[in-house]
Amino acid sequence: MKTLFLRVLAPVAAAFALAAGPAAHALPPLSSTITSPADGANLGTLSSPSNSVTLTATATPSGGGAFITSIDFRVNGVSVGVDTSAPFEATWTPTSPGSYVITAIATDSSAASNNTLTSAPVNVTVAAVRIANVISPANNSAVTQNSDIFLRSTATMSDGVVSSVEFLLNGSSVGVVSAAPYNFAATITAAPGVYPLIARATGSNGAIFESPPISLNVAAAIPPGPTVTVVSPTPSDTIAVGTAVTVTASAVDDGFIPNTAPGGVTFYADGDPIGTTDLTAPYSVTWTPTVAKTYSLRALATDDKGNTRLSPAVSIIVRSSAPTVSLTSPPTTVAAGTTVTLNATAAAGVGATVANVQFFADGAAIGGPDSVAPYSTSWTPATGGTVQLTARVTDSNGVTVTSAAASVNVTGGPAALGVSLAIVGSSSIPVGSTRAVNATVTGGNTISRVELYYNNSELVGTDTQAPYSFLFTAPLTQGNGILTARVYDVTGQEVTSSPLPVSITAAAGVAPLVALVAPTSGSFVAVGQQVVISGTATDPDGVITAVQVYVNGATTGLANGGLATVAGTTWSVVWTPSAVGVASIAAIATDSGSNSVAAPPVGVTVADSTSPALTLTLSPRTAAAAGSTTLPSGAVRNVLADAIPSSGRAIVRVEFFVDGTKVGEDTVTPYTFRFVAPTLAAGESSRTFVFSARATDNAGAARDVQVPLLVVSPVGSPPLVNLLTPANNAAVTPNTTVSLAATATAAGGSVSSVQFYVNGSPTSVNGGNAITAAPYTSTFVPTAPGTYTIDAIATDDRGNTTVSNSATITAAFATPTVAIVSPNPN
């Protein structure tokens, strides 16, 4: 009727206009008025789905038969809708709270040059806005039953924080998302039909608001559906913000993946689609992450029957920046057997440092990692062919990046494969004695292993890393024999050495006894730092004439060619590791009868020079010297480890070991441990134990320090010690002096020292030194509020010790008081 009325009214108005003449039409509308909302209205909180406001207005046209042709509704001067017929109205959806000015511009059919009239403004206030919308799937979308889809929504509120969004299909919950983006990977299991889908948001203030519903058409499924997998990137890949990444996926189906919509593969990051659907295999898309965080990447495949399946999620860490590395002028041609130097430049990401650069040839490491710029290594290709060289940088955050590969043409070929044997010392070996045997390999391709045989059939040992060395222990049967080596390279070549004759002779007396005491198996040492290799050696019927030490079968880095200094029953030699990796340490003791015995080898880890520094101090400690490393069974020693991290790192723990068995750990400086000397077995008068500490930093680098401790049978009774002050449970003020006092007596001997400890550490009392004469007094100043446990250890002149009673004190500041003194009441 409204349309019909306008069609009739327009000709009538035109007729009146002709009768009235041009002057009668040249006026603007007589009035324009906003009728709703009212001026000064507070529209309150607008929550979706009913978060729109209806604006209405009326207008009076000018005389002479003119009529209103349109009303333009404006909010803060911006048009929100134009209506061309009465009743005039428009819908306005505020997106944020605040004050708004609403006007209506009426236009009539007058011939006036300005035939519009703006209404008086209406001022309204919106207290809060809460809006939720389903953005995917689209309204009236079709999905096959049991298919996977991403449900995606937006939710905002001006008067709080959205704490969760729940998706409901036909009133039943499909899933809840507790953080933006509000995306949920859902499997639609509803029976075929058309269902409403909404997103229901819950705010931090308890407010609940919903999106307008959309319709989802669920169709019958034809199983089984496609299978899809994200192939790249992988969780181990390093990706930086702003870097374009190719995301790829594979998809298969019992039918086929259509190359027309809605087929193909769609990629998602945290549920948000990446680019457009790829309709053609191999499926990929380019993705450039914009925020440093962990993303969940998934791919959705659609098959020819309309089934959709999501891939398993792949978690990808995107960092604010990543390290960079590149090979510097790599060679294009190298002759086999020729040594060349490879160089690389590397830079760390923001807030990190370069930890090391490792070079690779066809994926195999070349030497060890280089931790000091300029980064380089020596490479000697063994065989002809094309080799791909790369460099990999690792930064202090543990992020690794591999350079672009450089292709190198290696000309020529290897020399003929060969191997020869040499025995260290005499080839006349007493039965049961041990000799070191070295194998020298020449030519060939990459060597896979070298084996040593006795009499061509008895395998003595296998070595896979040069220098190739073995420990041969002569059989207990006298006679002549031969040693041979067999070398194998990666191409399958095999060559046997010329035989090395050996003569197994009668032993002259009893074989010696030898043990490798330090370092212990599994310990850490550092490149370029001196390590003392030590042990014991005795001979029941003669003297020890030599102890020869080997590291990985060689004497490289060992002082005096690995020939240890022997003093009584102990021996030692200094070793300076030159490369990171695992090192095997062996020692052979020889006596005056030419009998020789090898100690069981010990494996240690050589870490880079960025490992933390570490020292050990045993108490009681006097100003002149550290505590003795000889102590009676049952004696107590406090061990203080001073661990200093490398620049930019932090110590995370210090562990303590006895003979390689962990006995304690401390994670807070000062790093301390109270060690009780082990009890000797029946019949033992003494035994050497290795006490060690291991400091580990937050980059995983570790450093060991070891102290051999000779434990002997105690002589006499331990001393008596009593802590007099402070009193247990005393309260003190921080930064004030606390007096310490103890009494100590020794039965049948004398007290040599008393040392005070605060929370297990002596460093804050008397400069860390023991008190060597009565009265046994000192002071301690608590520098911070907290609880402190204090005790003392008395040591007598025979090394026996006793731990005193302990006192726990609390350091705290007094509670302040305040009172108004002026003016007086009333």
Secondary structure by P-SEA (a helix, b strand, c coil): caaaaaaaaaaaaaaaaaaacccccccccccccccccccccccccccccccbbbbbbbbbbbcccccccbbbbbcccccccccccccbbbbbbbccbbbbbbbbbbbcccccccccccccbbbbbbcbbbbbbbccccccccccccbbbbbbbbbbbccccccbbbbbcccccccccccccccccccccccbbbbbbbbbbbcccbbbbbccbbbbbbccccccbbbbbbccccccccccccbbbbbbbcccccccccccccbbbbbbccccccccccccccbbbbbbbccccbbbbbbbbbccccbbbbccbbbbbbccbbbbbbbccccccccccbbbbbbbcccccccccccbbbbbccccccccccccccccbbbbbccccbbbbbbbbbccccbbbbccbbbbbbcccccccbbbbbbcccccccccbbbbbbbbbcccccccbbbbbccccccccccccccbbbbbbbccccccbbbbbbbbcccbbbbbccbbbbbbbbbccbbbbbbbcccccbbbbbccbbbbbbbbbbbccccccbbbbbcccccccccccccccccccbbbbbbbbccccbbbbbbbbbccccbbbbccbbbbbbbccccbbbbbbbccccccccccccccccbbbbbbbbccccccccccbbbbbcccccccccccccbbbbbccccccccccbbbbbbbbbbbcccccbbbbbbbbbbcccccbbbbbbbccccccccccccbbbbbbbbbbbccccccbbbbbcccccccccccccccccccccccccccbbbbbbbbbbbccccbbbbcbbbbbbbbccbbbbbbcccccc
